Amino acid sequence: MPGKSRKTLNLAVVGASGRMGQELQRLAAESGGAKIFTRLDANSSWPTERKTIDVVVDFSSPQGLAAAVTWCV
């Protein structure tokens, strides 16, 4: 919509080092509408601040998804 500014989405990418995680990071950088706030993999620590992340995208494993859901709620 003309005249409206778009908010940049802050993303958390779970499985960031995998093929899909890397592709998402590339697309986010190209789009300008999303910023990778945190990259998470199997041994990563989840950030303590939830308010700064708008979207969690998971391309990991069942265990990674369970951790993401637990963190989100």
TAMONOR-V429216 format. One record per pair of residues at least 24 apart in sequence whose C-alpha atoms are under 10 Angstrom apart, sorted by the first residue. I is the first residue (numbers start at 1). J is the second residue. D is the distance in Angstrom with one decimal. If there is no record, write none. Layout:
BEGIN
I	J	D
I	J	D
END
This chain:
BEGIN
6	33	7.5
7	33	7.1
7	34	8.5
8	32	7.5
8	33	4.8
8	34	5.1
8	35	6.7
8	54	9.3
9	33	6.4
9	34	4.5
9	35	6.0
9	36	8.3
9	37	8.9
9	52	9.4
9	53	7.8
9	54	5.9
9	55	7.2
10	34	6.0
10	35	5.0
10	36	5.9
10	37	5.3
10	38	8.4
10	51	9.8
10	52	6.8
10	53	5.0
10	54	5.2
10	55	6.6
10	56	8.8
11	35	6.0
11	36	4.8
11	37	5.3
11	38	6.8
11	39	8.5
11	52	8.9
11	53	5.8
11	54	6.1
11	55	5.0
11	56	5.8
11	57	7.2
12	36	6.2
12	37	5.7
12	38	4.8
12	39	5.9
12	40	7.3
12	46	9.4
12	47	9.4
12	52	9.8
12	53	6.6
12	54	8.0
12	55	6.3
12	56	4.7
12	57	6.2
12	58	8.3
12	68	9.6
13	37	8.2
13	38	6.5
13	39	5.0
13	40	5.9
13	41	8.4
13	55	8.6
13	56	6.1
13	57	5.1
13	58	6.1
13	59	7.6
13	60	9.1
13	68	9.8
14	38	8.6
14	39	6.3
14	40	4.7
14	41	5.9
14	42	8.5
14	44	9.2
14	46	9.8
14	56	7.3
14	57	6.1
14	58	4.6
14	59	5.8
14	60	5.9
14	61	9.1
14	64	7.1
14	65	8.0
14	67	9.5
14	68	7.6
15	39	7.6
15	40	6.0
15	41	4.9
15	42	7.4
15	44	9.9
15	57	8.6
15	58	6.3
15	59	4.9
15	60	4.3
15	61	7.9
15	64	7.7
15	65	9.5
16	40	5.8
16	41	6.1
16	42	9.6
16	57	9.3
16	58	8.5
16	59	7.4
16	60	8.0
17	41	6.9
17	42	9.7
17	59	9.4
17	60	9.2
18	59	7.5
18	60	7.8
19	59	8.8
20	58	9.3
20	59	6.5
20	60	9.1
21	57	8.5
21	58	8.1
21	59	6.2
21	60	8.5
22	59	9.9
24	57	9.0
24	59	9.6
40	64	9.1
40	68	9.8
42	67	9.9
46	71	7.7
47	71	9.1
END
